[in-house]
Amino acid sequence: MPGYAIQQQNEQLISLLSARFRLLDNPAHAMADSLSMLKMFPGIAGLWSTAVTDSAGRLIDVSGNGLHMTAVNTPQFGQASNNLSTFIRYSAASSQYHSLASAIGSTTDINGNETYIRSEARGLTVIWVGLFTNTPASAFYLTAKSIGGANSWLLAKTATNTIQFSVFSGAAQFSVTSLVTVSALQQYIITARFLPSTGLYLRVNNDETSNTTAIPATIDSTATAFTIGARATPEAYFDGTFSFEMLAAAYADDTRESIWYQMTSPLFGISM
């Protein structure tokens, strides 16, 4: 069986070379690289790692901007037994989430036209990584700056178990929805991006979807709180585990976003 022999030889070669070269699918390397790579994304407003908290259970911003998020109803921090990641366990039944007060013009009030960002890089990028313990037949929010009557943007699981990313401009909602159906007990890396006047782009693991129809130039500025695990009302609570999030006042280009996903997915056992 010549094909089998060639395959065996390739595996031996990979094993020999791995002593000198890093393997792309190595979870330990992904653990070392995932957060540090995010710090190279443009326009970072906040970066929240579930490895970092304090005695109040706050979600500590490791970007350096000091946007530490307040724990509501005591969500608990832990570490995964089947991979190297850390997480926060949010219980929807206990109305658990994290929140950060915002204001018009604040660091988290991103409209995609920030003058401190060069014009070619302006936009919005949100990265969220987590696992659904339950996928009920109702919508819930992964992360958002959204409340009835004062919406900026949201990232949510729909009632049909797809992921939706929406931005609001002039109170009108513009959305892109994933083609993949998410399920319980499966890790997901989700990246949502807004490129002004051009497109909304959404990655859910290997599923990449876009909406390039009549995209607005800016996102509405609101004083709505920024939340993880619920809408700011609060309502529509997420039930599951959350590992980390990034919020940026810039559009992460395709190359940067794709490289980060490929380097990070082994940490969560997600196929590249």
C-alpha positions, 0 to 999 in steps of 0.5 A: 500500500504505497499511499499508506507508506508515504503517509507514515513517512510524513508523520515521522518527518513531522515528528522529527521536525516538531522538536525544532519547529512549532506546530500550528495545531499545538494547544500550548503554543496557542495558549501562549499566543492568543492574548498577546496576538490580540494586543497587536490588533489596531484600535483596541479599546478593551481586552478581557481575559477570564484568567484575570479577576479580583476579590469583587469578581470583576473582569479585568481589562488587560489592554491597559485602558482600565475598563474593568467590568463589574460582576452582577450576581456572582458569575464564577471563574474557572479553568477547563478540564479538557483544554488549557483555557480559562473561563467564566461560568454564566448562569442564565437562571441566576441572571449573571453577567458583567457590565461596564458603564458607558457614555456618549464619547467614551472609550466604549462608545465606538461609532466607527469614525473615530478621528484618532484612527486613520481613515483606512483603519476605522470601524469596529471589531468584536471578538468573543470566545465561549461555549453554550451550556444550553441553546434554548428556543429564545434569543440571548446576548453574548455581548452588546451595547444595546438596550431598548431605545438606545442601541449601538451594536449587539452580538447575539444567539437568535431563536433559531440558534444562529449568531447575529451581529447588528449595528444601529445607525439612525435607530435602523438595524443592520445585521449579518447572520451566520449560516452555521447552527450553533449547538450546546457544549461546542466551543466557538470563536466568534469575530464580528467586524464593521467596515463603514459604508462597506460591510458587516463581517461575521466569523463563527468558527470556520463559517464566514458570512458578510452583508455588504448591502446599504451599510451605514457610515457610522454606528449610533453613539449611546450612553448604554452600558457595555455588557458581556453575558446579557443585554444592558436592560438587563435581559436575554442572559447567556447560559454557558462559559466565556473565555475572552473578548476584545473590543476595538475602535478599528476594523481588523483586516482579513489577514490579521483576523484569519491568522489570529483565528488559525493560531488560537483555534487549537487552544479550544479544540476547534478545527482549523 
